[in-house]
Amino acid sequence: MIHKNVPRLIFWELTKRCNLKCVHCRAEAEENSFTGELKLDEIKGIIDNIVSDYSPILVLTGGEPLYRDDIFDIAKYATDKGLRTALATNGTLIDEGLQIKLNNLK
């Protein structure tokens, strides 16, 4: 049975910060810090609300989500709550150390 109005995918723009200025990007991102970004506890609360009603694939994006120091805490929390979680990054910040962190998330 297919349920109407049930999200299968949630793309969550966690930050406006980004190291690129792509002409196709609607976010108009900059590398500067922005006030008003949600704190980790606030994000966890939203994830709790999502999983209380739905089981979508959660795509963490931005800007560039790797600019968030807590991005792996967010991804782990969502995964631990049972959400299939993906990271939508432009890939330019991935170095050997970050690749090791990403591989350890599996």
FENFENZI-V297428 format. One line per field, one symbol per residue. ss: DSSP state (H for helix, E for strand, C for the rest). psi: psi as a letter, one per 20 degrees, with the letter a starting at -180 (. if undefined). Layout:
ss = ???
psi = ???
This chain:
ss = CCCCCCCCEEEEECCCECCCCCCCCCCCCECCCCCCCCCHHHHHHHHHHHHHHCCCEEEEECCCHHHCCCHHHHHHHHHHCCCEEEECCCCCCCCHHHHHHHHHCC
psi = pppqkophpoooniqiqqirmphipiilqriqqqqiqqrghgghggggggihhrmrpoopabbohiiphjhhggggggghijpppqonqiiijoagghhggghii.
